[in-house]
Amino acid sequence: MMEWKVLKKSECEKILSKWTDSYDVKWDPSQDFEPIRDSLTKLFGSVKEELGINLPSGNEYAFDFRFGMGLYSILNEKFHISEYQASNDSFWIYLSMKVIPDVVFWRWGPGKNDRFYANSRRIYLKALWWYVHLSWQGNKEETYRILEENTTDEIVQLVERSGPFGYRVDLCRVMMRLYNEYGYGLRGRNNKLFRRAMKLNTARLAVVEPALYEGEEEGYVRELFQELIAN
């Protein structure tokens, strides 16, 4: 398992203040994370080249989704990250502040401390990994297909609504697959279907166990989307 330094909030604040003032964002090679940095910066360059962009403005989701898919693949396949490790904020904070700070800074710019360390659910790299993990359909191709037409709002709604007992991974994956089916043609910044579905799901989980539902998670989620669309 990779070892990393746990960064205190005061350390993060000091580092970020320098970037805010100077835009001189550099990685810290003090620990053995160079293989991860090499892989992720190559991914960063290839995604920008694929999209033909130098800045993220107007291409936020297109970048997030593609970089997130690559990040998930690299960390899982090359570096064998586990769900347990992916739940550890200190890992993502170290990656954000010390290993690929230039990538995170490029995406969010100055002053966005919540995307680096300050808000557990909004740490950028962590959010991307969990977005892909909670959407995973067994292979890259199918996962790519169901995520390609989404927006940044779907990332927020999925990742930031973990519930009181954490993520229900299997249920989330069904939600994402069926949202692709029921939300086809309805996507966009003005689409509230997924947001409404996640809110209704959160409320229902307090009284309903999807695994005991007729049709289990699939039946539960289908009925949820059908009810929302009908109304």
Secondary structure by P-SEA (a helix, b strand, c coil): cbbbbbccaaaaaaaaaaaaaccbbbbbccccaaaaaaaaaaaaaaaaaaacccccccaaaaaaaaaaaaaaaaaaccccccccccccaaaaaaaaccccaaaaaaacccccccccccccccaaaaaaaaaaaaaccccaaaaaaacccccaaaaaaaaaaccccccaaaaaaaaaaaaaaaaccccccccaaaaaaaaaaaaaaacccccccccaaaaaaaaaaaaaaac
